[in-house]
Amino acid sequence: MPVPYIEMSNVARTAFFVSVGALSAGELLRTLLQAGRGRRGAQLVDLRAEAVFRVMFVGAILLLPTGRAVAPAAVIGGGVWIFALGLVIGWLGLLLRWWSFVSLGEYFTVVVKTSDDQPVVDRGPYRVLRHPSYTGLLLAFTGFGLMLGNWVSAVGSFVLLLIALIYRLRIEECALSAALGDRYRQFAACRARLVPYVW
């Protein structure tokens, strides 16, 4: 039975854990920064929707190791090349996600919140996409799945995360459209949601 490259190389294992650590540290840091600076007048959109999203997000994380445990024979071939591709895709996703946070600045929120006075941010990756931080997250999970070298882990985690993000972005877009009106609708009209020039 073929073995994923991550099981054959200590360097690959280290690179994988550093990548996962970078994602975790980035998510923790953004949460702590957000907790320390609430935006006056911003309203939480839907607490139930946030809870559903969080459960699905954690499920996507847990599918990465679970897929390998349940279906160890579902190995993605390609050895070091697939691992390297996963590493590049994963880090491109992380960098895009972090760039999105920086571009939003004080208007970044951990949960979906809106206020009537917030501007429509159209700088950085928001010049091309409506939700680049979600695209970055999908790329990161795709990369991590390839690094683990298991089809069940990679596909299961990606699909669950995609469902969770589509669920959340539909709620977010309705809230932004209601709060910001034509400003947001004009912004959205010329930008794809997750994949440039596709959707």
Secondary structure, 3 states (H helix, E strand, C coil): CCCCHHHCCHHHHHHHHHHHHHHHHHHHHHHHHHHCCCCCCCEECCHHHHHHHHHHHHHHHHHHHHHHHHCCCCECCCHHHHHHHHHHHHHHHHHHHHHHHHHHHHHCCCCCEECCCCCCCCCHHHHCECCHHHHHHHHHHHHHHHHHCEHHHHHHHHHHHHHHHHHHHHHHHHHHHHHHCHHHHHHHHCCECCCCCCC
